[in-house]
Amino acid sequence: MQEVVRAEVLKLFQADIIYPISDSPWVSPTQVVAKKSGITVVQNDKGEVVSTRLTLGWKGCIDYQKLNAITRKDHFPLPFIDQVLERVSGHPFYC
């Protein structure tokens, strides 16, 4: 799996999407998880037929808990839909 992460990071680096950084409070741990799709039947070492899941690729997962902890929260309450509809009703255009 480490090779999968290394290949993905190199691809993003070469596309100028990411860049190296030494120390930052914004850095988050990353791991990869196998994408699973479908079930197939294979024979194990004992000759038994068992079902197994197919792995079709890898999915990157990032833990943003540290980033969320230091991000400033906006305190803007969302309006209720009936309030919005009442405000825009009767107008030919609204944005």
ZARO-654805 format. One record per residue: residue number from 0; residue in one letter; x, y, z of N, C-alpha, C in turn. Coordinates in Angstrom, 1 decimal. Example, Ala and Ser with C-alpha at 12.3 -4.5 7.8 and 13.67 -1.06 7.14 Angstrom:
// residues 2
+------+-------+--------+--------+--------+--------+--------+--------+--------+--------+--------+
! tifi ! lumvo !    n_X !    n_Y !    n_Z !   ca_X !   ca_Y !   ca_Z !    c_X !    c_Y !    c_Z !
+------+-------+--------+--------+--------+--------+--------+--------+--------+--------+--------+
!    0 !     A !   13.2 !   -5.7 !    7.8 !   12.3 !   -4.5 !    7.8 !   13.2 !   -3.3 !    7.8 !
!    1 !     S !   12.8 !   -2.2 !    7.1 !   13.7 !   -1.1 !    7.1 !   12.9 !    0.0 !    7.9 !
+------+-------+--------+--------+--------+--------+--------+--------+--------+--------+--------+
***
This chain:
// residues 95
+------+-------+--------+--------+--------+--------+--------+--------+--------+--------+--------+
! tifi ! lumvo !    n_X !    n_Y !    n_Z !   ca_X !   ca_Y !   ca_Z !    c_X !    c_Y !    c_Z !
+------+-------+--------+--------+--------+--------+--------+--------+--------+--------+--------+
!    0 !     M !    0.8 !   -1.2 !    0.0 !    0.0 !    0.0 !    0.0 !    0.9 !    1.3 !    0.0 !
!    1 !     Q !    2.0 !    1.2 !    0.6 !    2.9 !    2.3 !    0.6 !    3.3 !    2.8 !   -0.8 !
!    2 !     E !    3.4 !    1.8 !   -1.7 !    3.8 !    2.1 !   -3.1 !    2.6 !    2.9 !   -3.7 !
!    3 !     V !    1.4 !    2.5 !   -3.4 !    0.2 !    3.2 !   -3.9 !    0.2 !    4.7 !   -3.5 !
!    4 !     V !    0.5 !    4.9 !   -2.2 !    0.5 !    6.3 !   -1.7 !    1.6 !    7.1 !   -2.4 !
!    5 !     R !    2.8 !    6.4 !   -2.5 !    4.0 !    7.1 !   -3.1 !    3.7 !    7.5 !   -4.5 !
!    6 !     A !    3.1 !    6.6 !   -5.3 !    2.7 !    6.8 !   -6.7 !    1.7 !    8.0 !   -6.8 !
!    7 !     E !    0.7 !    8.0 !   -6.0 !   -0.3 !    9.0 !   -6.0 !    0.3 !   10.4 !   -5.7 !
!    8 !     V !    1.1 !   10.4 !   -4.6 !    1.7 !   11.7 !   -4.2 !    2.6 !   12.2 !   -5.3 !
!    9 !     L !    3.4 !   11.3 !   -5.9 !    4.3 !   11.8 !   -7.1 !    3.5 !   12.3 !   -8.2 !
!   10 !     K !    2.3 !   11.6 !   -8.5 !    1.5 !   12.1 !   -9.6 !    0.9 !   13.5 !   -9.3 !
!   11 !     L !    0.5 !   13.7 !   -8.1 !   -0.1 !   15.0 !   -7.7 !    1.0 !   16.1 !   -7.7 !
!   12 !     F !    2.2 !   15.7 !   -7.2 !    3.4 !   16.6 !   -7.2 !    3.8 !   17.0 !   -8.6 !
!   13 !     Q !    3.9 !   16.1 !   -9.5 !    4.2 !   16.4 !  -10.9 !    3.2 !   17.2 !  -11.6 !
!   14 !     A !    1.9 !   17.2 !  -11.2 !    0.9 !   18.0 !  -11.8 !    0.8 !   19.3 !  -11.1 !
!   15 !     D !    1.7 !   19.7 !  -10.2 !    1.7 !   20.9 !   -9.5 !    0.4 !   21.1 !   -8.6 !
!   16 !     I !   -0.2 !   20.1 !   -8.2 !   -1.4 !   20.2 !   -7.3 !   -0.9 !   20.3 !   -5.8 !
!   17 !     I !    0.2 !   19.6 !   -5.5 !    0.7 !   19.6 !   -4.1 !    2.2 !   20.0 !   -4.2 !
!   18 !     Y !    2.7 !   20.4 !   -3.1 !    4.1 !   20.8 !   -3.0 !    4.7 !   20.4 !   -1.6 !
!   19 !     P !    6.0 !   20.2 !   -1.5 !    6.6 !   19.7 !   -0.3 !    6.5 !   20.8 !    0.8 !
!   20 !     I !    6.3 !   20.3 !    2.0 !    6.2 !   21.2 !    3.2 !    6.8 !   20.5 !    4.4 !
!   21 !     S !    7.6 !   21.3 !    5.2 !    8.3 !   20.6 !    6.3 !    7.5 !   20.5 !    7.6 !
!   22 !     D !    6.9 !   21.6 !    8.0 !    6.2 !   21.5 !    9.3 !    5.0 !   22.5 !    9.2 !
!   23 !     S !    3.8 !   22.0 !    9.5 !    2.6 !   22.9 !    9.4 !    1.5 !   22.3 !   10.3 !
!   24 !     P !    0.7 !   23.1 !   11.0 !   -0.4 !   22.6 !   11.7 !   -1.5 !   22.1 !   10.8 !
!   25 !     W !   -1.4 !   22.3 !    9.5 !   -2.5 !   22.0 !    8.6 !   -2.3 !   20.5 !    8.0 !
!   26 !     V !   -1.1 !   19.9 !    8.3 !   -0.8 !   18.6 !    7.8 !   -1.8 !   17.6 !    8.4 !
!   27 !     S !   -2.3 !   16.7 !    7.6 !   -3.2 !   15.6 !    8.1 !   -2.7 !   14.2 !    7.7 !
!   28 !     P !   -2.9 !   13.2 !    8.5 !   -2.5 !   11.9 !    8.2 !   -3.3 !   11.3 !    7.0 !
!   29 !     T !   -2.7 !   10.5 !    6.2 !   -3.3 !    9.9 !    5.0 !   -3.2 !    8.4 !    5.0 !
!   30 !     Q !   -4.1 !    7.7 !    4.6 !   -4.0 !    6.3 !    4.3 !   -4.8 !    5.9 !    3.1 !
!   31 !     V !   -4.6 !    4.7 !    2.6 !   -5.4 !    4.2 !    1.5 !   -6.2 !    3.0 !    1.9 !
!   32 !     V !   -7.3 !    2.8 !    1.3 !   -8.2 !    1.7 !    1.5 !   -8.5 !    1.1 !    0.2 !
!   33 !     A !   -8.6 !   -0.2 !    0.1 !   -8.9 !   -0.9 !   -1.1 !  -10.3 !   -0.7 !   -1.5 !
!   34 !     K !  -10.6 !   -0.3 !   -2.8 !  -11.9 !   -0.2 !   -3.3 !  -12.4 !   -1.6 !   -3.6 !
!   35 !     K !  -13.5 !   -2.0 !   -3.1 !  -14.0 !   -3.3 !   -3.2 !  -15.2 !   -3.3 !   -4.1 !
!   36 !     S !  -15.3 !   -4.3 !   -5.0 !  -16.5 !   -4.4 !   -5.9 !  -16.7 !   -5.9 !   -6.2 !
!   37 !     G !  -17.9 !   -6.3 !   -6.0 !  -18.2 !   -7.7 !   -6.4 !  -17.6 !   -8.7 !   -5.6 !
!   38 !     I !  -18.1 !   -9.9 !   -5.7 !  -17.6 !  -11.1 !   -5.0 !  -17.3 !  -12.2 !   -6.0 !
!   39 !     T !  -16.2 !  -12.9 !   -5.8 !  -15.8 !  -14.0 !   -6.7 !  -15.5 !  -15.2 !   -5.9 !
!   40 !     V !  -15.4 !  -16.4 !   -6.5 !  -15.1 !  -17.6 !   -5.8 !  -13.7 !  -18.1 !   -6.2 !
!   41 !     V !  -12.9 !  -18.4 !   -5.2 !  -11.5 !  -18.9 !   -5.4 !  -11.3 !  -20.1 !   -4.6 !
!   42 !     Q !  -10.2 !  -20.8 !   -4.9 !   -9.9 !  -22.0 !   -4.2 !   -8.7 !  -21.7 !   -3.2 !
!   43 !     N !   -8.8 !  -22.0 !   -1.9 !   -7.8 !  -21.7 !   -1.0 !   -6.7 !  -22.8 !   -1.0 !
!   44 !     D !   -5.7 !  -22.7 !    0.0 !   -4.6 !  -23.7 !    0.0 !   -5.1 !  -25.1 !    0.3 !
!   45 !     K !   -6.2 !  -25.3 !    1.0 !   -6.8 !  -26.6 !    1.4 !   -7.7 !  -27.2 !    0.3 !
!   46 !     G !   -7.8 !  -26.5 !   -0.8 !   -8.6 !  -26.9 !   -1.9 !  -10.1 !  -26.6 !   -1.7 !
!   47 !     E !  -10.4 !  -25.8 !   -0.7 !  -11.8 !  -25.4 !   -0.4 !  -12.2 !  -24.2 !   -1.3 !
!   48 !     V !  -13.4 !  -24.2 !   -1.7 !  -13.9 !  -23.1 !   -2.5 !  -14.5 !  -22.0 !   -1.5 !
!   49 !     V !  -13.9 !  -20.8 !   -1.6 !  -14.4 !  -19.7 !   -0.7 !  -14.7 !  -18.5 !   -1.5 !
!   50 !     S !  -15.5 !  -17.7 !   -1.0 !  -15.8 !  -16.4 !   -1.7 !  -14.9 !  -15.3 !   -1.2 !
!   51 !     T !  -14.6 !  -14.4 !   -2.1 !  -13.7 !  -13.3 !   -1.7 !  -14.1 !  -12.0 !   -2.5 !
!   52 !     R !  -13.8 !  -10.9 !   -2.0 !  -14.1 !   -9.6 !   -2.7 !  -13.0 !   -9.3 !   -3.6 !
!   53 !     L !  -13.4 !   -8.7 !   -4.7 !  -12.4 !   -8.2 !   -5.7 !  -11.9 !   -6.8 !   -5.3 !
!   54 !     T !  -10.7 !   -6.5 !   -5.5 !  -10.1 !   -5.2 !   -5.3 !   -9.9 !   -4.5 !   -6.6 !
!   55 !     L !  -10.6 !   -3.4 !   -6.9 !  -10.5 !   -2.8 !   -8.2 !   -9.6 !   -1.5 !   -8.2 !
!   56 !     G !   -9.1 !   -1.2 !   -7.0 !   -8.3 !    0.0 !   -7.0 !   -8.1 !    0.5 !   -5.5 !
!   57 !     W !   -7.6 !    1.7 !   -5.3 !   -7.4 !    2.2 !   -4.0 !   -8.1 !    3.6 !   -3.9 !
!   58 !     K !   -8.5 !    3.8 !   -2.6 !   -9.2 !    5.1 !   -2.3 !   -8.4 !    5.8 !   -1.2 !
!   59 !     G !   -8.1 !    7.0 !   -1.4 !   -7.3 !    7.8 !   -0.4 !   -8.3 !    8.3 !    0.6 !
!   60 !     C !   -7.8 !    8.2 !    1.9 !   -8.6 !    8.7 !    3.0 !   -7.7 !    9.7 !    3.8 !
!   61 !     I !   -8.2 !   10.8 !    4.2 !   -7.5 !   11.8 !    4.9 !   -8.2 !   12.2 !    6.2 !
!   62 !     D !   -7.5 !   12.2 !    7.3 !   -8.1 !   12.5 !    8.6 !   -8.0 !   14.0 !    8.9 !
!   63 !     Y !   -9.1 !   14.7 !    8.8 !   -9.0 !   16.2 !    8.9 !   -9.4 !   16.7 !   10.3 !
!   64 !     Q !   -9.3 !   15.8 !   11.3 !   -9.7 !   16.2 !   12.7 !   -8.8 !   17.4 !   13.2 !
!   65 !     K !   -7.5 !   17.3 !   13.0 !   -6.6 !   18.4 !   13.5 !   -6.9 !   19.7 !   12.7 !
!   66 !     L !   -7.1 !   19.6 !   11.4 !   -7.5 !   20.8 !   10.6 !   -8.8 !   21.4 !   11.1 !
!   67 !     N !   -9.8 !   20.5 !   11.3 !  -11.1 !   21.0 !   11.8 !  -11.0 !   21.7 !   13.2 !
!   68 !     A !  -10.1 !   21.2 !   14.0 !   -9.9 !   21.8 !   15.3 !   -9.4 !   23.2 !   15.3 !
!   69 !     I !   -8.5 !   23.5 !   14.3 !   -7.9 !   24.9 !   14.3 !   -8.6 !   25.8 !   13.3 !
!   70 !     T !   -9.6 !   25.3 !   12.6 !  -10.3 !   26.1 !   11.6 !  -11.4 !   27.0 !   12.4 !
!   71 !     R !  -11.4 !   28.3 !   12.0 !  -12.4 !   29.2 !   12.6 !  -13.8 !   28.8 !   12.1 !
!   72 !     K !  -14.7 !   28.7 !   13.1 !  -16.1 !   28.4 !   12.7 !  -16.9 !   29.6 !   12.4 !
!   73 !     D !  -17.6 !   29.6 !   11.4 !  -18.6 !   30.7 !   11.1 !  -19.9 !   30.4 !   11.8 !
!   74 !     H !  -20.5 !   31.5 !   12.3 !  -21.7 !   31.3 !   13.1 !  -22.8 !   32.0 !   12.3 !
!   75 !     F !  -23.2 !   31.6 !   11.2 !  -24.2 !   32.1 !   10.4 !  -25.4 !   31.1 !   10.3 !
!   76 !     P !  -26.5 !   31.4 !   11.0 !  -27.5 !   30.4 !   10.9 !  -28.2 !   30.3 !    9.5 !
!   77 !     L !  -28.4 !   29.1 !    9.1 !  -29.1 !   29.0 !    7.8 !  -30.6 !   29.3 !    7.9 !
!   78 !     P !  -31.1 !   30.0 !    6.9 !  -32.6 !   30.3 !    7.0 !  -33.4 !   29.1 !    6.7 !
!   79 !     F !  -34.6 !   29.1 !    7.2 !  -35.5 !   28.0 !    6.9 !  -36.0 !   28.2 !    5.5 !
!   80 !     I !  -36.3 !   27.1 !    4.8 !  -36.8 !   27.2 !    3.4 !  -38.0 !   28.0 !    3.2 !
!   81 !     D !  -38.9 !   27.9 !    4.2 !  -40.2 !   28.7 !    4.1 !  -39.9 !   30.2 !    4.1 !
!   82 !     Q !  -38.9 !   30.6 !    4.9 !  -38.5 !   32.0 !    5.0 !  -37.9 !   32.5 !    3.6 !
!   83 !     V !  -37.1 !   31.6 !    3.0 !  -36.5 !   32.0 !    1.7 !  -37.6 !   32.1 !    0.7 !
!   84 !     L !  -38.5 !   31.1 !    0.6 !  -39.5 !   31.2 !   -0.4 !  -40.4 !   32.4 !   -0.2 !
!   85 !     E !  -40.7 !   32.7 !    1.0 !  -41.6 !   33.9 !    1.3 !  -40.9 !   35.2 !    0.8 !
!   86 !     R !  -39.6 !   35.2 !    1.0 !  -38.8 !   36.4 !    0.6 !  -38.7 !   36.6 !   -0.9 !
!   87 !     V !  -38.6 !   35.5 !   -1.7 !  -38.5 !   35.6 !   -3.1 !  -39.8 !   35.5 !   -3.9 !
!   88 !     S !  -40.9 !   35.1 !   -3.2 !  -42.2 !   35.0 !   -3.9 !  -42.6 !   36.4 !   -4.4 !
!   89 !     G !  -43.3 !   36.4 !   -5.5 !  -43.8 !   37.6 !   -6.1 !  -42.7 !   38.4 !   -6.9 !
!   90 !     H !  -41.5 !   37.9 !   -6.9 !  -40.5 !   38.6 !   -7.7 !  -40.2 !   37.7 !   -9.0 !
!   91 !     P !  -40.1 !   38.3 !  -10.2 !  -39.8 !   37.5 !  -11.4 !  -38.5 !   36.9 !  -11.4 !
!   92 !     F !  -37.5 !   37.5 !  -10.8 !  -36.1 !   37.0 !  -10.8 !  -35.5 !   37.0 !   -9.4 !
!   93 !     Y !  -34.7 !   36.0 !   -9.1 !  -34.0 !   36.0 !   -7.8 !  -32.7 !   35.3 !   -8.0 !
!   94 !     C !  -31.7 !   35.6 !   -7.1 !  -30.4 !   34.9 !   -7.2 !  -30.0 !   34.4 !   -5.8 !
+------+-------+--------+--------+--------+--------+--------+--------+--------+--------+--------+
***
